[in-house]
Amino acid sequence: MVKLNSLSELKSLFPEAEGAYKPESKVRKQNLEAHFSNKGRGGKTVTVIKGFAGSPKELKALEKELKSLCAVGGSAKNNEIIIQGNFRDKIMTHLQKQGHNVKRVGG
């Protein structure tokens, strides 16, 4: 067993590990649809983003990002992101800045 006195000594044991961590940031261009709906929700309006193709982890991350952007609640299920309230224009602008193709559907 080797006793280490500093972090630099630990780095010397694993030189290949330095800078090896790369977070998942492979954002692919998506063709998304921004819907406005109030059916089946007790008359409350929501913005629904449909057409997302990716892992459930990526879907959840995008949902969290959009909820923070609009400062409201929401959920993600069945490859759809549901944001409470009518924030379609704000969400479309944000997604287009990220490089996604967003189509306005309905209303």
VOPAGU-2260 file (C-alpha; in pm, 1 decimal, decimal comma):
REM VOPAGU-2260
SITE   aa  ch    i         X         Y         Z
SITE  MET   A    0       0,0       0,0       0,0
SITE  VAL   A    1     129,4     341,5     -99,6
SITE  LYS   A    2      89,8     638,1     132,0
SITE  LEU   A    3      14,3     962,6     -50,4
SITE  ASN   A    4      99,4    1300,9      98,5
SITE  SER   A    5     -66,2    1522,0    -161,3
SITE  LEU   A    6    -310,3    1527,7    -451,2
SITE  SER   A    7     -27,6    1571,7    -700,0
SITE  GLU   A    8     108,6    1232,8    -593,2
SITE  LEU   A    9    -235,2    1083,8    -659,4
SITE  LYS   A   10    -236,4    1236,7   -1009,4
SITE  SER   A   11      98,9    1078,4   -1078,4
SITE  LEU   A   12     -51,2     733,8   -1014,8
SITE  PHE   A   13    -330,3     789,0   -1271,5
SITE  PRO   A   14    -204,6    1024,1   -1546,0
SITE  GLU   A   15    -463,0     902,4   -1800,6
SITE  ALA   A   16    -749,7    1009,8   -1572,7
SITE  GLU   A   17    -660,5    1378,5   -1587,7
SITE  GLY   A   18    -913,9    1555,6   -1805,4
SITE  ALA   A   19   -1080,6    1226,2   -1895,5
SITE  TYR   A   20   -1427,7    1320,9   -1769,8
SITE  LYS   A   21   -1647,1    1469,6   -2039,4
SITE  PRO   A   22   -2009,5    1547,0   -1954,9
SITE  GLU   A   23   -2279,6    1441,8   -2199,7
SITE  SER   A   24   -2322,8    1746,1   -2418,3
SITE  LYS   A   25   -2402,6    1591,7   -2752,7
SITE  VAL   A   26   -2708,8    1799,2   -2828,8
SITE  ARG   A   27   -2842,9    1682,6   -3160,9
SITE  LYS   A   28   -3062,8    1898,6   -3377,3
SITE  GLN   A   29   -3420,6    1792,8   -3321,5
SITE  ASN   A   30   -3736,9    1860,0   -3518,7
SITE  LEU   A   31   -3974,0    1959,6   -3240,4
SITE  GLU   A   32   -4335,0    2077,3   -3231,0
SITE  ALA   A   33   -4463,2    2336,2   -2983,2
SITE  HIS   A   34   -4831,4    2279,0   -2905,0
SITE  PHE   A   35   -5074,9    2481,1   -2694,1
SITE  SER   A   36   -5341,4    2279,6   -2514,5
SITE  ASN   A   37   -5599,9    2298,0   -2240,2
SITE  LYS   A   38   -5799,7    1982,5   -2313,7
SITE  GLY   A   39   -5821,7    1722,3   -2041,0
SITE  ARG   A   40   -5653,3    1946,4   -1786,9
SITE  GLY   A   41   -5946,8    2114,4   -1617,5
SITE  GLY   A   42   -5922,8    2419,9   -1843,4
SITE  LYS   A   43   -5564,1    2495,8   -1742,6
SITE  THR   A   44   -5335,5    2589,7   -2030,0
SITE  VAL   A   45   -5010,6    2404,7   -2100,2
SITE  THR   A   46   -4736,3    2413,1   -2359,8
SITE  VAL   A   47   -4649,7    2068,9   -2498,6
SITE  ILE   A   48   -4321,0    2001,5   -2677,0
SITE  LYS   A   49   -4350,1    1691,9   -2897,8
SITE  GLY   A   50   -4112,6    1504,5   -3124,3
SITE  PHE   A   51   -3812,9    1468,8   -2892,6
SITE  ALA   A   52   -3589,4    1176,9   -2989,5
SITE  GLY   A   53   -3335,2    1090,5   -2725,6
SITE  SER   A   54   -3274,7     907,0   -2402,5
SITE  PRO   A   55   -3505,7     953,8   -2103,5
SITE  LYS   A   56   -3212,7    1121,2   -1926,1
SITE  GLU   A   57   -3179,7    1382,2   -2203,3
SITE  LEU   A   58   -3557,4    1436,1   -2204,1
SITE  LYS   A   59   -3556,5    1496,4   -1828,4
SITE  ALA   A   60   -3262,8    1738,1   -1856,5
SITE  LEU   A   61   -3438,1    1941,7   -2127,2
SITE  GLU   A   62   -3761,1    1941,9   -1926,1
SITE  LYS   A   63   -3577,3    2074,1   -1620,6
SITE  GLU   A   64   -3407,4    2341,2   -1830,5
SITE  LEU   A   65   -3738,3    2461,7   -1976,7
SITE  LYS   A   66   -3911,1    2463,0   -1638,1
SITE  SER   A   67   -3630,7    2678,7   -1498,2
SITE  LEU   A   68   -3647,0    2910,4   -1799,0
SITE  CYS   A   69   -4020,1    2972,1   -1749,6
SITE  ALA   A   70   -4015,1    2944,7   -1368,3
SITE  VAL   A   71   -4313,2    2705,8   -1369,5
SITE  GLY   A   72   -4386,9    2338,6   -1316,0
SITE  GLY   A   73   -4416,1    2064,5   -1569,4
SITE  SER   A   74   -4342,9    1703,2   -1649,5
SITE  ALA   A   75   -4189,3    1475,7   -1910,4
SITE  LYS   A   76   -4347,2    1153,2   -2028,9
SITE  ASN   A   77   -4403,6     961,1   -2354,1
SITE  ASN   A   78   -4127,4    1167,8   -2522,4
SITE  GLU   A   79   -4328,9    1485,4   -2457,8
SITE  ILE   A   80   -4248,0    1777,2   -2232,2
SITE  ILE   A   81   -4546,0    1945,9   -2067,2
SITE  ILE   A   82   -4487,6    2296,9   -1928,5
SITE  GLN   A   83   -4760,9    2464,7   -1726,2
SITE  GLY   A   84   -4886,6    2786,4   -1883,8
SITE  ASN   A   85   -4866,2    2940,4   -2229,9
SITE  PHE   A   86   -4491,1    2992,7   -2281,3
SITE  ARG   A   87   -4475,9    2866,6   -2639,3
SITE  ASP   A   88   -4296,7    3170,3   -2787,2
SITE  LYS   A   89   -4037,7    3186,8   -2508,5
SITE  ILE   A   90   -3966,5    2813,3   -2531,8
SITE  MET   A   91   -3948,7    2820,4   -2913,1
SITE  THR   A   92   -3693,7    3103,5   -2905,4
SITE  HIS   A   93   -3481,1    2920,5   -2648,4
SITE  LEU   A   94   -3485,8    2591,2   -2840,4
SITE  GLN   A   95   -3402,8    2763,7   -3168,8
SITE  LYS   A   96   -3098,1    2926,8   -3005,7
SITE  GLN   A   97   -2983,7    2575,2   -2915,5
SITE  GLY   A   98   -3006,2    2477,8   -3282,9
SITE  HIS   A   99   -3333,9    2283,7   -3284,9
SITE  ASN   A  100   -3596,7    2321,3   -3555,5
SITE  VAL   A  101   -3920,3    2414,7   -3377,7
SITE  LYS   A  102   -4256,5    2425,4   -3551,6
SITE  ARG   A  103   -4555,1    2610,2   -3404,5
SITE  VAL   A  104   -4862,2    2384,8   -3410,8
SITE  GLY   A  105   -5219,4    2497,8   -3333,6
SITE  GLY   A  106   -5363,0    2827,5   -3210,6
